[in-house]
Amino acid sequence: MSTRQLYDAWSTSYDSVENKTRDMEKIACEMILSAIAFDSVVELGGGTGKNTSWLAERAKRVLSVDQSEDMQNIARQKVAHDNVSFRLSDINKPWDFVSGNVDLITSSLVLEHVEGLDFVFQQASQHLGPGAHFYICELHPFKQYTGSKARFDTGGSVAVLECFTHNVSDFLRSARDNNFDLADLRNGLITMTGRPCQD
C-alpha cells in the first residue's frame, strides 16, 4: 500500500492511540512558533488537525495540506475556524496550492516520507517572503537508526510506512542550497526553523 493509503487506514485510530512522537511534536510546534508572528500559514501534512486549530488562533489564514483524504476529513470535522481551508495535494509535486508568499510554512512529521529534501526546500523558498519562516519537525535519525518508523496497529498486524532516514546535515544542506538561514535547531526530535536569506 502507498503512504497515502496507509494514512487513510491509520486515520480512524491516529488521534486515540498513544503516540509520544506525535504529542512531542505538538509541544515543540507551540513552544517554538509562539515566539514568531505570522498572518498566513501553509501547513504541510496537516493530518487530522493536530496543530491546525492552534495555528488558526494566531493567523489570519491557514491552508492545511495533506495527501490523505481520510485524515483530512477528520481535521475538517475537528477544526472549527473560518480562517482555515483544506487542500489535498502531494508535496512531492509542484506546489500549485500556494499562491503568492506566506509568512510561515510548517512541516510536522512529514519529511520522513520524502526521499529527496531539496524539492521541498526549493518549493518552500519560492513561497516565503522576507522575514518569513519554514518550521520543520521530524523524528530524530538516531531513533530511525534503531529501527523506529511510523507504524500503527491494524487490529491483526502492524502496518509500517515507508520512511527515509535524513541526517541533520541533510536538512542543513538542503536549507543552505535553497537559500535559507538557520534560525533555530533543537534535538530530541529534529526541530528547525529557517528563514529565506535576505539579499
C-alpha positions as CSV (number, residue, x, y, z in Angstrom):
1,M,0.0,0.0,0.0
2,S,1.1,3.6,-0.7
3,T,1.9,6.1,2.1
4,R,-1.4,7.8,1.3
5,Q,-3.4,4.6,1.5
6,L,-1.7,3.7,4.8
7,Y,-2.5,7.1,6.3
8,D,-6.1,6.7,5.2
9,A,-6.2,3.4,7.1
10,W,-4.5,4.9,10.1
11,S,-6.9,7.9,10.3
12,T,-9.5,6.1,12.4
13,S,-7.1,5.5,15.3
14,Y,-4.5,8.2,14.8
15,D,-5.9,10.5,17.4
16,S,-6.9,7.9,20.0
17,V,-3.8,5.6,20.2
18,E,-0.8,6.6,22.3
19,N,1.8,8.3,20.1
20,K,4.7,10.0,22.0
21,T,6.3,11.4,18.8
22,R,3.0,13.0,17.7
23,D,2.5,14.5,21.1
24,M,6.1,15.8,21.5
25,E,5.8,17.4,18.1
26,K,2.7,19.4,19.1
27,I,4.5,20.7,22.2
28,A,7.6,21.6,20.1
29,C,5.4,23.4,17.5
30,E,3.6,25.5,20.0
31,M,6.8,26.3,22.0
32,I,8.8,27.4,19.0
33,L,6.2,29.1,16.9
34,S,4.7,31.1,19.9
35,A,7.7,33.4,19.5
36,I,7.0,34.1,15.8
37,A,4.4,36.5,14.4
38,F,2.6,35.2,11.3
39,D,-0.6,36.1,9.4
40,S,-0.6,33.5,6.6
41,V,0.3,29.8,7.1
42,V,0.7,26.8,4.9
43,E,0.6,23.6,7.0
44,L,2.2,20.7,5.2
45,G,0.9,17.3,6.4
46,G,-1.9,18.8,8.4
47,G,-3.3,15.3,9.0
48,T,-6.2,15.1,11.5
49,G,-5.6,18.7,12.6
50,K,-3.2,18.2,15.4
51,N,-1.7,21.7,15.0
52,T,-4.3,23.4,12.8
53,S,-6.5,25.0,15.4
54,W,-3.5,26.4,17.3
55,L,-2.2,27.9,14.1
56,A,-5.6,29.3,13.2
57,E,-5.9,31.1,16.5
58,R,-2.7,33.1,15.7
59,A,-3.1,33.6,12.0
60,K,-5.5,35.4,9.6
61,R,-5.5,32.4,7.3
62,V,-4.3,28.8,7.3
63,L,-4.1,26.4,4.4
64,S,-3.8,22.8,5.7
65,V,-2.4,20.4,3.0
66,D,-2.4,16.6,3.2
67,Q,-2.4,13.8,0.7
68,S,-4.7,11.6,2.8
69,E,-8.4,12.4,2.3
70,D,-9.4,10.4,5.3
71,M,-7.0,12.1,7.6
72,Q,-8.1,15.5,6.3
73,N,-11.8,14.6,6.6
74,I,-11.2,14.2,10.4
75,A,-9.5,17.5,10.5
76,R,-12.4,19.2,8.8
77,Q,-14.7,17.9,11.5
78,K,-12.4,18.9,14.3
79,V,-11.2,22.3,13.2
80,A,-13.9,24.9,13.8
81,H,-12.2,28.0,12.4
82,D,-13.5,30.1,9.4
83,N,-9.9,31.1,8.5
84,V,-8.8,27.6,7.7
85,S,-9.1,26.0,4.3
86,F,-8.0,22.5,3.3
87,R,-6.3,21.1,0.2
88,L,-5.5,17.5,-0.9
89,S,-2.1,17.5,-2.5
90,D,1.3,15.7,-2.8
91,I,4.2,17.9,-1.7
92,N,6.5,15.9,-3.9
93,K,4.8,17.7,-6.9
94,P,4.9,21.5,-7.7
95,W,3.0,23.4,-5.0
96,D,0.1,24.8,-7.0
97,F,-1.8,25.0,-3.8
98,V,0.2,28.1,-2.7
99,S,-0.5,31.5,-4.4
100,G,1.9,34.3,-3.6
101,N,4.0,34.4,-0.5
102,V,3.1,33.4,3.0
103,D,4.6,34.2,6.4
104,L,5.0,30.6,7.7
105,I,5.2,27.1,6.2
106,T,5.1,24.2,8.7
107,S,6.1,20.6,8.1
108,S,5.4,18.3,11.0
109,L,6.5,14.6,10.8
110,V,6.2,14.7,7.0
111,L,9.7,14.7,5.6
112,E,10.5,11.2,6.8
113,H,8.2,10.1,3.9
114,V,10.0,12.2,1.3
115,E,13.1,10.7,-0.3
116,G,14.6,14.0,-1.7
117,L,14.5,17.0,0.6
118,D,15.8,19.5,-2.0
119,F,12.5,19.8,-3.9
120,V,10.5,20.6,-0.7
121,F,13.0,23.2,0.4
122,Q,13.0,24.7,-3.1
123,Q,9.2,25.0,-3.2
124,A,9.2,26.4,0.3
125,S,11.8,29.0,-0.7
126,Q,9.7,30.2,-3.6
127,H,6.6,30.9,-1.4
128,L,8.2,32.6,1.6
129,G,8.6,36.3,1.7
130,P,11.2,38.4,3.6
131,G,11.0,37.7,7.3
132,A,9.0,34.5,6.8
133,H,9.8,31.1,8.4
134,F,9.9,27.5,7.5
135,Y,9.3,25.3,10.6
136,I,10.3,21.6,10.3
137,C,10.0,18.9,13.0
138,E,11.0,15.3,12.3
139,L,11.8,12.1,14.1
140,H,15.5,12.2,15.0
141,P,17.7,10.0,12.8
142,F,19.1,8.3,16.0
143,K,15.6,6.9,16.5
144,Q,15.5,5.8,12.9
145,Y,18.9,4.1,13.2
146,T,17.3,1.9,15.9
147,G,14.5,0.9,13.6
148,S,11.9,3.3,14.6
149,K,9.4,4.2,11.8
150,A,5.9,5.5,11.5
151,R,3.7,2.4,12.3
152,F,0.2,1.5,13.5
153,D,-1.8,-1.5,14.7
154,T,-4.3,-2.6,12.1
155,G,-6.1,-4.9,14.5
156,G,-4.3,-8.0,13.4
157,S,-0.9,-6.8,12.4
158,V,1.4,-3.8,12.4
159,A,1.5,-1.6,9.3
160,V,4.9,0.1,8.8
161,L,5.1,3.1,6.5
162,E,7.9,3.8,4.0
163,C,10.4,6.1,5.7
164,F,13.7,7.7,4.6
165,T,16.4,8.5,7.0
166,H,17.7,12.0,6.8
167,N,20.6,13.2,8.9
168,V,20.7,16.6,10.5
169,S,23.3,17.5,7.9
170,D,20.9,16.6,5.1
171,F,18.3,19.1,6.4
172,L,21.0,21.8,6.8
173,R,22.5,21.2,3.4
174,S,19.1,21.4,1.6
175,A,18.3,24.5,3.6
176,R,21.6,26.1,2.6
177,D,21.3,25.1,-1.0
178,N,17.9,26.7,-1.2
179,N,18.8,30.0,0.3
180,F,17.7,29.5,3.9
181,D,19.4,30.8,7.1
182,L,19.0,28.7,10.1
183,A,17.1,30.5,12.8
184,D,16.8,27.7,15.4
185,L,17.8,24.0,15.8
186,R,16.8,21.7,18.6
187,N,17.3,18.0,19.1
188,G,15.1,15.3,20.6
189,L,13.0,15.4,17.6
190,I,14.8,17.4,14.9
191,T,13.2,20.8,15.1
192,M,14.5,23.5,12.9
193,T,13.2,26.9,11.8
194,G,14.7,28.6,8.8
195,R,14.3,32.0,7.1
196,P,14.9,32.8,3.5
197,C,18.2,34.7,3.0
198,Q,17.9,38.4,2.6
199,D,19.6,40.0,-0.4
